[in-house]
Amino acid sequence: MRETAERLCRFRTDPGAEARIGAVIEGERVVDLTHVGVGSLADVLDREDPVAHLRLLRGSEDGIAVSEVTLLPPVERHEVWAAGVTYLRSKSARMEESDFSATAYDRVYDAERPEIFFKSVGEKVVGPDSHVGIRADARWSVPEPELALVMNAHGRLVGCTIGNDMSSRDIEGENLLYLPQAKVYDHSCSLGPWITLATDEAAIREWTIGVRIARAGEEVFSGETSIDQIKRTFADLTDHLWRSQHFPHGVVLLTGTGVVPDESFTLAANDRVTITISGIGTLENTVAVV
């Protein structure tokens, strides 16, 4: 059966070429929207009906194979924020990091106000097949596979993408005040491969999210969970994010992770991290020390 989901991407055709905006057809082909005047993601996402507008723009063109282009992170001047302790497993993992932090994580899981923190500016986000980083001064580093909600400049949820919220768990566990250093550093945020223009929370909650980590070609960790395990509603998370601030270029919100390796595992250089969300696709990155 033909897929009906509309997908929007950033890509380039050659290493030195400028970024272009494309419509992704069935996850296999890209229609270049430059010739119809689309110069940015906002040209589609800020429309009243992004799905209908994208369908009109791409028409019946077949496009070119995804394998023939380089996909870029599907953000431009967006800010990227993240919500923490939204899954029960995430709460348990964060409590395991340190007795000092355990009470705080336990309380925020049940609190009215969620934990929301800044993650990255758009210019620092990496995309598919780029390197994600582990800090040189960290001993315990993990990927955090997450559903990422994409909002336009008007505060409307317009789609979703896949996020990898790289984390230095030993640094965060040492002291809660070290959270920014554990979360915000070069190559610490990966997004992609594209934006799926989906906004129905009930449908999105039927998706699964999984991660596989390979080392020298051998699987060293894998896990999967359901998006429905996110405790808070999307409206609750986005409402708190937009309180007392605005995002003139749009914003991406990572919604937390429910798949966390235990304390015996840490990432190493050249590990391959593959994250799959059933309603979106797959995001793959190789690990590098930064």
Secondary structure as GFF3:
##gff-version 3
##sequence-region A 1 290
A	DSSP	beta_strand	7	12	.	.	.	ID=ss1
A	DSSP	beta_strand	20	25	.	.	.	ID=ss2
A	DSSP	beta_strand	29	32	.	.	.	ID=ss3
A	DSSP	three_ten_helix	34	36	.	.	.	ID=ss4
A	DSSP	alpha_helix	42	45	.	.	.	ID=ss5
A	DSSP	alpha_helix	50	58	.	.	.	ID=ss6
A	DSSP	beta_strand	64	65	.	.	.	ID=ss7
A	DSSP	three_ten_helix	66	68	.	.	.	ID=ss8
A	DSSP	beta_strand	70	72	.	.	.	ID=ss9
A	DSSP	beta_strand	79	84	.	.	.	ID=ss10
A	DSSP	alpha_helix	88	97	.	.	.	ID=ss11
A	DSSP	alpha_helix	99	110	.	.	.	ID=ss12
A	DSSP	beta_strand	115	121	.	.	.	ID=ss13
A	DSSP	three_ten_helix	122	124	.	.	.	ID=ss14
A	DSSP	beta_strand	131	134	.	.	.	ID=ss15
A	DSSP	beta_strand	141	142	.	.	.	ID=ss16
A	DSSP	beta_strand	145	151	.	.	.	ID=ss17
A	DSSP	beta_strand	157	165	.	.	.	ID=ss18
A	DSSP	beta_strand	167	168	.	.	.	ID=ss19
A	DSSP	alpha_helix	169	174	.	.	.	ID=ss20
A	DSSP	three_ten_helix	176	178	.	.	.	ID=ss21
A	DSSP	alpha_helix	179	183	.	.	.	ID=ss22
A	DSSP	beta_strand	189	196	.	.	.	ID=ss23
A	DSSP	alpha_helix	201	204	.	.	.	ID=ss24
A	DSSP	beta_strand	208	215	.	.	.	ID=ss25
A	DSSP	beta_strand	218	226	.	.	.	ID=ss26
A	DSSP	three_ten_helix	227	229	.	.	.	ID=ss27
A	DSSP	alpha_helix	234	242	.	.	.	ID=ss28
A	DSSP	beta_strand	251	254	.	.	.	ID=ss29
A	DSSP	beta_strand	272	277	.	.	.	ID=ss30
A	DSSP	beta_strand	281	289	.	.	.	ID=ss31
###
